[in-house]
Every structure is written in C-alpha cells, then in structure tokens.
C-alpha cells in the first residue's frame, strides 16, 4: 500500500479481518493496551470493533505514521483475511480523543478502562452487511452518538482505572524515554564480528570456531563476549540475509554454530553464593514461536555464572509458558526475541504473552525483562510490550533483572 503524500494532511484507513483464533474477553484487554501505546506514540487515533471473531478498525493520523502502524497490523498473525475498505486523505480527525477505543455489541465487553461502550446490534449489523459503507457509518459515531450506549459502573473504580492506565501507559513510557541516556553504555562491537558472521555460514566452520575461540579468549568473560562478539555477529548474520547474501537456513545454521561456540572456552567461574539465602529464580525463555534461541542461551549462561537460580525453557505456546509460571515460583522471567532479526511485528504477540504469564504466575509481583535485536536498536522498549525492563545485551541482563526486582 503506497503512502498518501501531502505535507501536513491526515489520512484515514478502515479495514476488516477475521481473528485467528477468536479472542476471549480476557485477551482483548492486552490487545487494546498494546494498540493504545503504539498508536499514542505515532499520533494515531481510532476505533476497534470486535464481534464474533471479526474485526473492524478505523485508523487516522499523519500519513507516514499511519502507514507504519498499518504495516505492523497487517502482518500480525492473530488475524487473517485482512481487507482494506478505505484509505483516503482527510482534513479532520473523527476519533481525536481516542488513541484507540474498543467496542462490541456484547453486554459487557472487555474494553478500555476509561469509558466502556457497547455498539447497538443495528450498527454492527450494518457494518457487516455493508462493508463498503464502513467509513461513513463509523464516522457518524462521535457526532451523533446514536449507536453507543454507556455502561453504568462504579465511578470511583473507573477513576482508579483511568489513573492507573495514565501512569502505566503515558507517564512511565515518557519517563523511560526521557531517561534512556541513563541506561548502561554498550561496549563497541569487535571489529571482526562481521568477519565471524561470514565464516559462520561457510561450508566448513573450522575457521569460524578458531576465530570465535580467539575472540572469546580476548574478551575474558562470557558476558563481554556476548556483547562484543556473539550478539554483533548474530546481527551481521541478519544483515547478510537482508542483502540476500545468504538464505534464512544459513542464518539458523550460523546462530547454531555461535551457540555451540559459547561452550568451547571456559570463561570465568560460576559465582558461588555464601549468604545462605535462597537464590532468586529466573525463568529464561525465548518468545513462544521464536526459533532463534541464541539470546536466551546467552542470557541463561550469564545469569547462571552470576549466581542466579536459572531454569531455561523453550515453550512452544503462551499456554506452555503460563503453565510453567503457574506451577513453580519465579522471581523473574527473561523473555527474548531474535538476536539476528528485528521482530517489530511480533511485539503485540509478546505483549499478549507477558499479560497471560503475569495473570497465571504464582508470584503476583513477577518481574518481566525482555531482550532481542528490536530492543537493542531502540525500535521498542519495555513499555511497548508491558514488561518491567528491557536488556539490550546479555552483558547487562543480570543487573537489569536485579534492579527490576528491587524496584518492584
């Protein structure tokens, strides 16, 4: 979809799709909150309608930012049969007060915590019977309020929810962005990291292992090796793929060789605790569905050597991850995306994973730390996915988890 090009003008986009699979009321809440954070950052407003496994959404905002948001939405695997109904310029916002409002014709939809709304069955029916008229039908909502009924509720409880949402999704992200300069400074990647990536996809890995052994010995610790050698080499593998210099299977092979190379040199002893206190327990796992496990392996190795009680798992679904934290006490979850590829379109999925894990956890104050290339390159931060902190490299994972637990 080509962007609309007019300086200073706004654009609207309306689409429909089918949920895959259908969302429960509990799952709609996290979906909405992630959408609101993303849209607020992009100055995009709108309305999302969910009914019986079907989505209708109106989006509006600056054309370039609207297209960026749309590119994330259209690639989201949680819906299929995505069909754009309208994409056009406009001079005014229709939903200017709503960074994203969720609506349904259900009696009590799981909607935003400020002013939940219910659409009349007539309006929902008209939308599905006449999808070509979706834009004109939705545009009438704020002006006439004809299709919306308020849900009565406890005003004080609503005010508390509004305040909590304001703090979590406006104040905290603003403070995080303002103080990003206070984050630990990253060491420079080793100048031979890109060379290592080339060797990792060669037919014979002998030269790659020889260079990796040398660079690991120079670094002297697994944490520093991760930050200056392994993670930069993984990103270089991703760049090779982006330039069509190798296939994705080569990237997987290269990451596997990097993983194997971690254990070729013994880099520093495991920290032995003498306090007598139980070790803090950390569940280390890649995002369910993530096939690149190098980030989780590096974090697990660093945390283990730093004296944490580590359990490294590779759950294949949100349910599997939630099952782990529901049966065993963990102080923190370290959840990672690929170190080689950006996973921007996975962020809503990660936000849902985190929300479900928090709900299932035996520890109501469980800390969640996230990592991966998308966080390293500042394309996202912890607030984007509802986590407590993000760690841009394994070098800082231990201090990030420790500080997050203390702050919690």
Secondary structure, DSSP 8 states (H G I E B T S, - for coil): ------TT-EEEEEEEEEESS---HHHHHHHHHHHHHHHHHHT-EEEEEEETTEEEEEEEEEHHHHHHHHHHHHT-TTEEEEEEEEEEEESS-SSTT-S-EEEESSTT----SSS-EEE-HHHHHHHHH-GGGHHHHHHTHHHH-TTEEE----HHHHHHHHHHHHIIIIIHHHHHHHTGGGS-------TTHHHHHHHHTSS-THHHHHHHHHHHHHH-SHHHHIIIIIHHHHHHHHHHHHTTSS-HHHHHHHHHHHHHHHTTS--S------S-S---EEEEEE-TT----HHHHHHHHHHHHTT-EEEEE--SSHHHHHHHHHHS--SEEEEE--SSS--GGGHHHHHHHHHHHHHH-S-TT-EEEEESHHHHTTS--HHHHT-SEEESSGGGHHHHHHHHHHH-
